[in-house]
Amino acid sequence: MKAGHRQRQHPMPNQFNAPEIGVTEVDMRRQRGDSFLLVDVREADELEVAAIAGATHVALSDLRDHGEAAIPQAMQDKDVDCVLFCHKGVRSARVTAWLMERGYTNVRSMDGGIDAWSVLVDEEVDRY
């Protein structure tokens, strides 16, 4: 583990009681070629600062303004395996809980968000 950021071994429940997955587990799943959708819920201006290649984007503000109509086509199947992330993990936990309330069965929030990803997985991803 790299210095400066500690990934929780057994994530404590977040304020939304959304299931979480650690960034190192997400990275291992990507390296194995597991089939899952990585979903970035940050705002468009944040994508200009840092991004994870291959992620699908749907801004929290779009979901707030347009509800289920804003959900990307790739997520129309409510059983699709989705890992959501934001900057630190709060917004993605919120969206994960929101999706679960709408019947999604296999969604998780990436603990620590893209910030933890840039520290623990890919230092080439800028921190902000």
ChimeraX attribute file (.defattr): number of C-alpha atoms within 10 A of each C-alpha:
attribute: neighborCount
match mode: 1-to-1
recipient: residues
	/A:1	10
	/A:2	9
	/A:3	7
	/A:4	8
	/A:5	14
	/A:6	12
	/A:7	17
	/A:8	11
	/A:9	8
	/A:10	9
	/A:11	12
	/A:12	11
	/A:13	11
	/A:14	15
	/A:15	10
	/A:16	15
	/A:17	12
	/A:18	20
	/A:19	20
	/A:20	24
	/A:21	19
	/A:22	20
	/A:23	24
	/A:24	17
	/A:25	12
	/A:26	19
	/A:27	15
	/A:28	12
	/A:29	13
	/A:30	13
	/A:31	9
	/A:32	9
	/A:33	9
	/A:34	11
	/A:35	11
	/A:36	15
	/A:37	17
	/A:38	22
	/A:39	25
	/A:40	27
	/A:41	27
	/A:42	22
	/A:43	16
	/A:44	13
	/A:45	8
	/A:46	14
	/A:47	13
	/A:48	8
	/A:49	11
	/A:50	17
	/A:51	19
	/A:52	17
	/A:53	8
	/A:54	10
	/A:55	15
	/A:56	15
	/A:57	19
	/A:58	18
	/A:59	20
	/A:60	20
	/A:61	14
	/A:62	15
	/A:63	16
	/A:64	11
	/A:65	11
	/A:66	11
	/A:67	12
	/A:68	13
	/A:69	10
	/A:70	15
	/A:71	16
	/A:72	12
	/A:73	8
	/A:74	12
	/A:75	15
	/A:76	11
	/A:77	10
	/A:78	16
	/A:79	12
	/A:80	16
	/A:81	17
	/A:82	22
	/A:83	23
	/A:84	29
	/A:85	32
	/A:86	26
	/A:87	23
	/A:88	16
	/A:89	21
	/A:90	20
	/A:91	21
	/A:92	29
	/A:93	29
	/A:94	20
	/A:95	24
	/A:96	27
	/A:97	20
	/A:98	16
	/A:99	19
	/A:100	17
	/A:101	10
	/A:102	11
	/A:103	10
	/A:104	19
	/A:105	15
	/A:106	16
	/A:107	26
	/A:108	24
	/A:109	29
	/A:110	32
	/A:111	31
	/A:112	25
	/A:113	23
	/A:114	27
	/A:115	24
	/A:116	24
	/A:117	28
	/A:118	21
	/A:119	22
	/A:120	19
	/A:121	19
	/A:122	14
	/A:123	12
	/A:124	12
	/A:125	17
	/A:126	14
	/A:127	15
	/A:128	10
